[in-house]
Amino acid sequence: MSSNISIYVPAYNAEKTIKMCINSILTQTIQPEVILVVNDGSTDNTSKILQDFGNKIITIDNKKNMGVSHSMNIATSYLKTRYIGKIDADVELMPDWTETLLKTMNEQKATLIGCKMYEKYLDNPFNLWRSIRLKQNWGEENISNPKFIFGCNNILDSSKLDNEKKYRDDLEYFKTNGEDIEFSNYLKKKNLHIFYCSDTTCHHLQDDNAQSLAHRYWRYIHYGDGLKKRNLFKTIKNIFRQFKRILKWSLSDILQKRIKLIKVNFLLFYYFSILDYKFYVKNKDEI
């Protein structure tokens, strides 16, 4: 019987994780009709790794890096199944992910559904920090119409939408981060149901260091701030705001006996400050 689901993976320089990601799709208890990888202009060994999967997957290659939302629009236009799953290239699924989400999706009559994601490599204190302060799940309970469905893992019922482009890719934010919040809000405005399912799990395969975590956190703050232009005063104010946040986190970590995270807090602040100042210098002529 047809599963009526396809799964796609937007991938950019994903050589460290793409093999584990695809293998986790290939071992699902319900197999997708198509596994599509949109290789978004990768310059590392991603292309070579994808070739090793042969006809188990379909690959679309962008000639240059166009951004994750652009790749999402390519995938959703290409795939013809009713259900379309989207997995980040640094995510590993539990074997029952597809089966559980499809079952829950039909029970809840949801248009978009996602599950909880945990960090895999928690022995690394930078990943532990991220699991606490940049987590990508809504907890251990099912939630009807949560604030949004995380873009790292989800299934869309495409039959409830028309064929127009589904994801915005006109701004830098959408090119680098997708549009989890905006797309979820779009569905809600159309009176369509979104659902967070805690009954299955996937794992984040990223393994950060101080600099990569600072870049990740800086992007989170920058885009969350609405991409506002910054003068020197606003930049200093933003850095000072982050310093106060670091002190608050460190106090919490002391009380929770997470002593190794205190070093992470201050390394993060150091690299964050450098990134924020460099951003101001680069863009000050546009202010």
C-alpha positions as CSV (number, residue, x, y, z in Angstrom):
1,M,0.0,0.0,0.0
2,S,1.3,3.5,-0.9
3,S,2.4,5.5,2.1
4,N,1.6,8.7,0.2
5,I,4.6,10.5,1.8
6,S,7.9,11.8,0.5
7,I,10.7,13.2,2.7
8,Y,13.2,15.8,1.6
9,V,16.4,17.2,3.1
10,P,17.8,20.6,2.3
11,A,21.6,20.2,2.5
12,Y,24.4,22.7,2.5
13,N,28.0,21.6,3.4
14,A,26.5,18.7,5.4
15,E,29.3,16.2,5.0
16,K,29.5,15.5,8.8
17,T,25.9,14.5,9.3
18,I,24.1,13.8,5.9
19,K,24.9,10.1,5.9
20,M,23.4,9.5,9.4
21,C,20.4,11.7,8.4
22,I,19.6,9.7,5.2
23,N,20.2,6.3,6.9
24,S,17.7,7.2,9.5
25,I,15.1,7.9,6.8
26,L,15.9,4.6,5.1
27,T,15.2,2.7,8.3
28,Q,11.8,4.1,8.9
29,T,9.0,1.6,9.7
30,I,6.9,3.4,7.0
31,Q,9.1,4.1,4.0
32,P,8.6,7.3,2.0
33,E,7.8,6.9,-1.7
34,V,10.6,9.4,-2.5
35,I,13.7,10.6,-0.5
36,L,14.8,13.9,-2.1
37,V,17.9,15.8,-1.2
38,V,18.3,19.4,-2.4
39,N,22.0,20.0,-2.4
40,D,22.2,23.7,-2.1
41,G,25.6,24.5,-3.7
42,S,27.7,22.5,-1.2
43,T,31.5,23.0,-1.5
44,D,32.5,20.1,0.8
45,N,32.1,16.3,0.3
46,T,28.3,16.4,0.5
47,S,27.9,15.6,-3.2
48,K,30.2,12.6,-3.1
49,I,28.4,11.2,0.0
50,L,25.0,11.6,-1.8
51,Q,26.3,9.7,-4.8
52,D,27.1,6.7,-2.6
53,F,23.3,6.2,-2.0
54,G,22.7,5.6,-5.6
55,N,19.0,5.2,-6.6
56,K,17.9,5.1,-3.0
57,I,17.5,8.9,-3.2
58,I,16.9,11.6,-5.7
59,T,19.2,14.6,-5.7
60,I,18.6,18.1,-7.0
61,D,21.7,20.3,-7.2
62,N,21.6,24.1,-6.9
63,K,24.4,25.6,-8.9
64,K,25.0,28.0,-6.0
65,N,23.9,28.4,-2.4
66,M,20.4,29.8,-2.6
67,G,19.3,29.3,1.0
68,V,17.1,26.9,2.9
69,S,13.7,28.4,2.1
70,H,14.6,28.4,-1.6
71,S,15.5,24.7,-1.3
72,M,12.2,24.0,0.5
73,N,10.2,25.6,-2.3
74,I,12.1,23.5,-4.9
75,A,11.3,20.4,-2.9
76,T,7.6,21.0,-2.3
77,S,7.1,21.9,-5.9
78,Y,8.9,18.7,-7.1
79,L,7.2,16.2,-4.7
80,K,3.7,15.1,-5.6
81,T,2.6,13.0,-2.6
82,R,-0.1,14.3,-0.2
83,Y,2.3,14.2,2.8
84,I,5.7,15.9,2.5
85,G,8.2,15.4,5.3
86,K,11.1,17.9,5.8
87,I,14.2,16.9,7.8
88,D,17.3,19.1,8.4
89,A,20.5,17.6,7.2
90,D,21.9,17.5,10.8
91,V,18.9,15.5,12.2
92,E,18.7,11.8,12.9
93,L,15.2,10.3,13.1
94,M,13.9,7.5,15.4
95,P,12.6,4.5,13.3
96,D,9.0,5.2,14.2
97,W,9.1,9.0,13.3
98,T,7.1,8.8,10.1
99,E,4.6,6.2,11.3
100,T,3.9,8.0,14.6
101,L,3.6,11.4,13.1
102,L,1.3,10.3,10.2
103,K,-1.0,8.4,12.7
104,T,-1.2,11.4,15.0
105,M,-1.6,13.8,12.1
106,N,-4.7,12.0,10.9
107,E,-6.1,11.6,14.4
108,Q,-5.7,15.3,15.1
109,K,-6.6,16.4,11.5
110,A,-3.4,18.5,11.5
111,T,-2.0,20.3,8.4
112,L,1.6,20.5,9.9
113,I,3.1,18.3,12.6
114,G,6.5,18.0,14.3
115,C,8.0,16.1,17.2
116,K,10.6,16.8,20.0
117,M,14.3,17.0,19.1
118,Y,17.1,16.5,21.6
119,E,20.8,17.1,21.2
120,K,22.7,13.9,20.7
121,Y,26.2,14.8,21.9
122,L,25.6,16.1,25.4
123,D,29.0,15.3,26.7
124,N,30.1,18.4,24.8
125,P,29.3,21.3,27.1
126,F,28.5,23.6,24.2
127,N,25.9,21.2,23.0
128,L,24.6,20.9,26.6
129,W,24.3,24.7,26.7
130,R,22.3,24.6,23.4
131,S,20.0,21.9,24.7
132,I,19.0,24.2,27.6
133,R,19.0,27.7,26.0
134,L,18.3,27.0,22.3
135,K,16.3,23.9,22.5
136,Q,14.1,22.8,19.6
137,N,11.2,21.1,21.3
138,W,8.1,22.1,23.3
139,G,8.5,19.5,26.1
140,E,7.1,16.1,27.0
141,E,3.4,16.8,26.3
142,N,1.4,17.0,23.1
143,I,0.3,20.5,22.2
144,S,-2.4,21.5,19.8
145,N,-1.6,24.7,18.0
146,P,1.7,25.5,19.7
147,K,3.4,28.8,19.0
148,F,5.0,27.3,15.9
149,I,6.3,23.9,14.5
150,F,10.1,23.7,14.4
151,G,11.5,23.5,10.9
152,C,14.1,20.8,11.9
153,N,11.5,18.0,11.5
154,N,7.9,18.1,10.3
155,I,5.3,16.7,8.0
156,L,3.0,18.9,5.9
157,D,-0.4,17.8,4.5
158,S,0.0,19.5,1.1
159,S,-3.6,18.7,0.1
160,K,-4.8,21.5,2.3
161,L,-2.8,24.1,0.5
162,D,-2.7,25.4,-3.1
163,N,0.3,25.0,-5.4
164,E,1.7,28.5,-4.9
165,K,5.2,29.0,-3.4
166,K,4.9,28.0,0.3
167,Y,8.0,29.5,1.9
168,R,9.3,33.1,1.8
169,D,12.9,33.3,0.5
170,D,13.1,37.0,-0.3
171,L,15.0,38.1,2.8
172,E,18.4,37.0,4.3
173,Y,16.6,35.6,7.4
174,F,14.6,33.1,5.2
175,K,17.7,32.2,3.2
176,T,19.6,31.1,6.3
177,N,16.9,30.0,8.8
178,G,13.8,29.1,7.0
179,E,10.6,30.5,8.3
180,D,9.2,28.2,11.1
181,I,7.2,30.9,12.8
182,E,5.9,32.7,9.8
183,F,4.7,29.6,8.0
184,S,3.0,28.3,11.2
185,N,1.3,31.7,11.6
186,Y,0.2,31.5,8.0
187,L,-1.5,28.2,8.5
188,K,-3.2,29.4,11.7
189,K,-4.6,32.4,9.8
190,K,-6.1,30.0,7.3
191,N,-7.7,28.2,10.3
192,L,-5.6,25.1,9.7
193,H,-4.4,23.0,12.6
194,I,-0.8,22.5,13.6
195,F,0.3,20.0,16.2
196,Y,3.3,19.2,18.4
197,C,3.7,15.4,19.0
198,S,5.8,14.3,21.9
199,D,5.4,10.6,21.2
200,T,8.4,10.2,19.0
201,T,11.9,11.7,18.9
202,C,14.7,12.9,16.6
203,H,18.2,13.9,17.5
204,H,20.3,16.9,16.6
205,L,23.7,15.9,15.3
206,Q,25.5,19.2,15.5
207,D,28.7,19.3,17.6
208,D,29.5,22.9,18.4
209,N,32.6,24.6,19.7
210,A,32.7,28.1,21.3
211,Q,32.9,30.0,17.9
212,S,30.3,27.9,16.1
213,L,27.9,28.2,19.0
214,A,28.4,32.0,19.2
215,H,27.6,32.3,15.5
216,R,24.5,30.2,16.0
217,Y,23.4,32.3,18.9
218,W,24.2,35.6,17.3
219,R,22.1,34.7,14.3
220,Y,19.3,33.7,16.6
221,I,19.5,37.1,18.4
222,H,20.0,39.1,15.2
223,Y,17.0,37.6,13.4
224,G,14.9,37.7,16.5
225,D,15.6,41.4,16.7
226,G,13.9,41.8,13.3
227,L,17.2,42.5,11.4
228,K,17.2,46.1,12.8
229,K,20.0,48.4,11.7
230,R,22.4,49.2,14.4
231,N,24.4,52.3,15.2
232,L,27.3,52.2,17.6
233,F,25.1,53.1,20.6
234,K,22.6,50.3,19.8
235,T,25.5,47.8,19.3
236,I,27.0,48.7,22.7
237,K,23.6,48.5,24.3
238,N,23.0,45.1,22.7
239,I,26.3,43.7,23.9
240,F,25.6,45.0,27.4
241,R,22.2,43.4,27.4
242,Q,23.9,40.1,26.5
243,F,26.4,40.5,29.3
244,K,23.5,40.9,31.8
245,R,22.0,37.8,30.4
246,I,25.3,35.9,30.8
247,L,25.4,36.8,34.5
248,K,21.8,35.6,35.0
249,W,22.6,32.3,33.2
250,S,25.8,31.8,35.2
251,L,23.9,32.3,38.5
252,S,21.3,29.8,37.4
253,D,24.1,27.3,36.4
254,I,25.7,27.7,39.8
255,L,22.4,27.0,41.5
256,Q,21.8,24.0,39.2
257,K,25.4,22.8,39.7
258,R,26.1,23.1,36.0
259,I,29.6,24.5,36.6
260,K,31.0,23.6,33.3
261,L,28.5,25.8,31.6
262,I,29.8,29.0,33.2
263,K,32.9,28.9,31.0
264,V,30.6,28.4,28.0
265,N,28.6,31.4,29.0
266,F,31.6,33.7,29.0
267,L,33.3,32.3,25.9
268,L,29.9,32.8,24.1
269,F,29.8,36.4,25.3
270,Y,33.4,37.0,24.1
271,Y,32.7,35.7,20.6
272,F,29.2,37.2,20.4
273,S,30.6,40.7,21.2
274,I,33.2,40.3,18.4
275,L,30.5,39.2,15.9
276,D,28.1,42.0,16.9
277,Y,30.8,44.7,16.6
278,K,32.0,43.3,13.2
279,F,28.5,43.4,12.0
280,Y,28.2,47.1,13.0
281,V,31.5,48.0,11.3
282,K,30.5,46.1,8.1
283,N,27.1,47.8,7.9
284,K,27.6,51.2,9.4
285,D,27.7,53.0,6.1
286,E,24.1,51.8,5.4
287,I,22.8,53.4,8.6
